[in-house]
Amino acid sequence: MMIKTLKVEWIKEKRAANSALKYIVPVIFVLFNLFMVGIMGQSPVGRSYLMATAFNWYPVLILPIILSLLVVNIDGKEKEEHVAFLRRLNILQEKMLIAKNGIVIFELFTVLMLSSTGIYLIGRFLLHEEISLKIMIVATCCLFIGSLPVVALSFFIYKLFHKRFLVILINFIFTFPSAIIAVTSYWEFFPWDYNLRILCPIIEVHPNGTFLEKSSPLTSMNAVYVGLVLSVMVYIIITAINIVMERGKGHA
């Protein structure tokens, strides 16, 4: 039954806005990073401005909006008559929610992989920068996992207020101070900064965008392990809350 529900959501997404979004965003992102690197000039020896801007600007300025759009586009297209029809077919709303989560996560992964692939190819073969493929892959996977809590929170916010602009606004506002909170001792309690904190030791870039010294405490890999575990845990907890909320609406 779950496989069928996923197929239904996948078919609906083929003609939806998210289908185009996951291919347009990587192109815009690569062009944006090329522009930023052009302003900064030549990278220091052993460093890459392209990597720094890619994995610093993405979590702060671009990813919150993309995550918000992926969620509100897939969840906001369901009209009341569609929901009523699904109930008559005995299709549980919580299963639809799980399916929507699965599709959004796949779309997020696609966006991040295409963006990272573009950055790597441009960096190595056009700008001739020293970019490690291993670090690129690890950073992309960490960025993906670190984004999961915001996916769940976006579903939660939308189901709470049913306003698309509020999801985008709240995610953007909460992400804005993340560069400051990420370097404090209470960063674990603020899911919007997980990406920045997890990426610090991997790409050796401070959340404020500057390169870190090897001796910096922010390069400790402990934050990566803690951040990844927290990301999965927070995603599961918030998703469980979303399912309970959806189940409650179905019985109302």
Secondary structure, DSSP 8 states (H G I E B T S, - for coil): -HHHHHHHHHHHHHTSHHHHHHHHHHHHHHHHHHHHHHHH-S--TT--HHHHHHHHHIIIIIHHHHHHHHHHHHHTT--HHHHHHHHHTT--HHHHHHHHHHHHHHHHHHHHHHHHHHHHHIIIIIS-----HHHHHHHHHHHHHHHHHHHHHHHHHHHHH--HHHHHHHHHHHHTTHHHHTTSTTGGG-GGGHHHHHHHHHHTB-TTS-B--TT-GGG-THHHHHHHHHHHHHHHHHHHHHHHHHHHHHT-
